[in-house]
Amino acid sequence: MEKSPRKQVNLFYCTECEDLARKVAAQSDHITLQTIRWRNFADGFPNLYIQNAEELRGQHVAFLASFSSPAFVFEQLSVIYALPRLFVASFTLVLPFFPTGSFERMEEEGDVATAFTLARMLSNIPISRGGPTSLVIYDIHALQERFYFGDEVLPLFETGIPLLKQRLHQLPDADNIVVAFPDDGAWKRFHKQLDNYPTVVCAKVREGDKRIVRIKEGNPAGRHVVIVDDLVQSGGTLIECQKVLTAHGAAQVSAYVTHGVFPNHSWERFTHKNGFEDAFAYFWITDSCPLTVKAIANKAPFEVLSLAGSIANALQI
């Protein structure tokens, strides 16, 4: 079967994602960056303008979004709702980090599942001439959230794990790697993609009034252990995992998370300058959270694995 010709995609982006958008465009001659004027009226509400709107008719269009703060969601949704209505051939929304993903459960009456709310908002994106919107998301926190989206969008769930595997192959001790999961949830999400590595599974257990991390299965002794999870907030669980892995003989410990959220500068507790030289040899994140990428630039042990190539490929689907 012959491959269909590659699409010429017009890529718009929010201000926060400009660096990532430029990296995506650099991956392919079939991606052209387009511009939006992000302005505000005196009362603070958005005053937005899509450049070259008439030239988009019959063209493939994509938008690279970052919902890092509720303050920026409304202005981006306004653009996201407008672009498919410009008689475009297709519309793709790339939202690398689905920020409400960890708030999907209702454990008692009164809890608000904000992941479901955001999914409903995105499910109401107008249908373009080419059909439903393609929605690209990386390593969503709970796999069942794919069922939160309506038929008006086609969720495409991608992963940053191939970037990690490529980086692990480059390490001088690549043949001595063990992958550790901080809990059963991380194991369920990622173990099939990393089944060629020995594994350690950790778990939080209750001892009196405290919840502490224990090794549930696996042996880290003498190995370079890489803790893998989808996201990090304060980082407390990763630090507790590191301590127990080291106590059980790990030669060194590193970490990978697709989404380095790190609210309130919590990434600072991992930097080597703060006396954590022995804590993490490497800490890999992707550029799904652009504000974090800028904050941790050139700060050991952090390294950024860019999603740019993966996003460029997804735009051709």
N, C-alpha and C positions, 0 to 999 in steps of 0.2 A: 504494500500500500504506500502510495506516495505521500510524503509529508506535505501538509498545507503550508503555503507561504507564510513567512513570519509577518506578524502585524506591526504596523507603525503606530506606536502608542504615544499619546500626548499625556505627559505626567505632570499633574499639579501637585502641590504639597503645601502643608502648613509651615509657618515660619520656623518652628522648632525643628522640623525635619529637613531643612535645606541641605545640610551636609550629607545626610543619608540619601536624599533625592539625587544629589550630584554624583554620588558614588554609584547609584543605580543606573543613572543615565550613561555613566562611563563604561558600563558593562556591555552596551549594545548600541549600534548605530540606528536601531529601530525604536529607540526611546528618545523623545524630544521633551525637554523641560518647558513648561508653560508657567505663566505668572498670574498671580492674584494680588490685587491691592487690598491689603489688610488695614483698613482704616476704621476709625470710630467717630461717632457723633459726639457732641459736647456732653451728652448724658451718659456716655460710656457704651452705648449699644453699637453693634457693628455697622459699619458703612463699607460694604464689600463690592469689589468690581472684578469680574472675570475677563481677563485680557483676551482679545481675538475670539470672542464668543461665536461670531457668525462663521468663522473659519473651521469650527469644530463639527459642523454638520457632516454626518457620514463618516466621522473619524472615530477611532478607538480612543477612549479617554480613561484615565486612572487618577486617583487621588491618594496621596500618602498622608495618613493622619496620625496624630498623637494626642490622646486624651489624657495627658499627664495631670491635668487639673480640671475640675468641673468648670472653672472660669472660661476655659477655651473650647468647651464642647459645643456650646450653642453656635458660635461663629463658624466652626467647621461643619456642623450639621447643616447650616444654612447653605454652604457651598456644596456639600454632598447631595443635598436634595435638589439643588439647581442644575448641576452638571448633566444628569441624565435627561433633563427636559430640553436640552439644546439640540435635539435631533441627532444625537451621537449614535454611532454604530454599536457600541457596547460601552459599559461602564464597570470599572473595577475599583473597589475600595480596599486599600491596604492599611490595615490597622494592626501593626505588628504585636502590640500588647493590648489585650482586652482587659482594661484596668479593674473592672468590677468582678472579675472571674472568681475571686475567692469569697464572694458574698452571694453564694447561690443557694444556700440552705435556709429553710425556715424551721427552726428547732422548737419554737413555741409561738403561740398566737401573738401577733404584733411584730414579729420579725419581718423586715422588708428585704426581699431578694432583689437587690439592685442589679445583679447580673441579668436577670430576666427583664428588668425595666430597660436596660441599655439594648438588649437584644430586640425588644419590641420597637424601640426607636429606630434601630438600623433596619429592621424588617419593613419599615414604612418608606424606605428610599424608593422614589418613583421608578417604574420600569422604563428602561430606555428602548429605543427602536430594536435593539438586539436582544431584548428580553431582560430577565432578572439580573440584578447586580451580582457580580462575583465579589465575595468578601474574603480577603486573605488575612488569616490570623495565625500567629505562631504560638505553639505550646500553650493552648488555653488551659486554665487551671483545672477545670473539671470537664472530662470528656462528654458527660451527658448534656453539657450546655449547647452542643450542636443542635439539640432538639428544641432549644428556646427560640430559634429563628423561624420565621414564617416562610412560606413558599415564594415570597417576593425577592428573596436573596438566596444565593447559592454559596454557603460557607465552604471555604477551602482551608482546611487546617494543615498547616505546615509545621516544621520543627527545625530547631537550630542544632540538633544533635549531630548531623553530618559535619558541621563546622568543628564541633568538639572532637569527633573521631579523627578528623584530618589533623587537628593540632596535636592530639595525643601521639599520632604516628611520628611526629617530628621530634618528640622528646628524646633525650639521650637514654632514658631508662624506659623506653616504650614497651619493652618486653617484661616490665615488672609492675605494670599498672593493675590495680584493683579498683573497681567502681563501687562506691558506697551510696546507698540511698538513705536519707534521713528518716524515712517512714514508709509504711506500706503504700501510701498514695503515690509517692515518687517512684517506687518500684513498679507499680501497676502502669504508670504512664510511660516509663522509659526502658524497662528491662529487656523488652524484645528488640529494641534498637541497639542494645549494648550487650547482647547475649554472647559475644565472642570474648568478653572479659570476665574474669572471676568477680564475684560480687560479695558485698557485705550489706546487710540490711539492719538498720538501727530502728529503735522504737522508744517512745516515751513511756515510762512506767511510773506508777505512783509509789512513793515511799513516804508514808506518813502524810504530811501536808504538802510535800514537794513532788513535782514531776521531774524526773531525771531521765537522761538518755542512756540506754543500754544497747549493747550489740545483740541483736536477735539471732542472726546467723552469719556465718562467714568468718574468715580469719585474716586480719590486716597485717600480721606480724611480718616485718621485713620488707613490706611492699610500699610503693608510692600509691597512696589511696586518693582517689578523686571523688569527692562528694558531688552528686548530680541532683539538681532539682529544677523546677520550672521558674521559680521566682524567689527573691529574697526581699524582706522588708527590714526589720531591725537586725537580722543576722544572728540572733541569739541561739537558734537551733543549730546553725552551722558551727558556731563556736563550741557548743556543748558536744556536738558530734566529733569535732576535731580533738577535743580533750580526751574523749573515751577511746578514740582510735589510736591516739598517741600512747595512751596508757596501756593499750593492748599490743604495742610494739610496732606501729606503723613507722616506716622509715621517714616518710614525709607525707604531708596532707595538702591537697589542693582542692579547689571547688570550682564548679561550673553551674551557673544559672542562666537561663535564656533571658530573663527579665530582671535587671538590677534596679529595683525600685528605690531602695534606700531612702525613705523619707527622713527628714530632719538630719541630713548629713550622716546617717548611720554607717555609711561606707568608711568613715574615718576610723572606726574601731578595728578595721582590718589592715590599715596602712602600716608599712614597716617602720615608718618614722615614729609611730606610737608604741614601739617596743614589742611588736608582734612578729619579729623576724622568724620565729620558729613555728608560728601558727599555720600559715599557708604559704606554700612554695609559689603557687600560682592561684589567681582568682580570675576566671574567665567569665565575661558577660558578652552579650550581643549588643548591638546599637538599637535595640527596640525601645529603649528609654533614653532619648537624646540628651536630656538634661543631666543624667548621670554620667553619660559618656564625656561630656565637657568637664564635669566636676572631677572625675578620676583620671583625667589625661596625665600621662607620665608619672603616675603614682603607683609604685610597687605595693602589692603583688598583682595589680590589675592588668589584664589584657583584654582588648575588645576584639571579638570575632564578628566581622560585619555580615549582615544579612543581605547586603546589596546584590550579590550574584543570585541568591535564591529568589529575591523579590523580582529581579529582572526576568528570571525564568518563569515565575508565576504569572507575570503579565502577558506571557505568550500562550497561556492555557485557554 
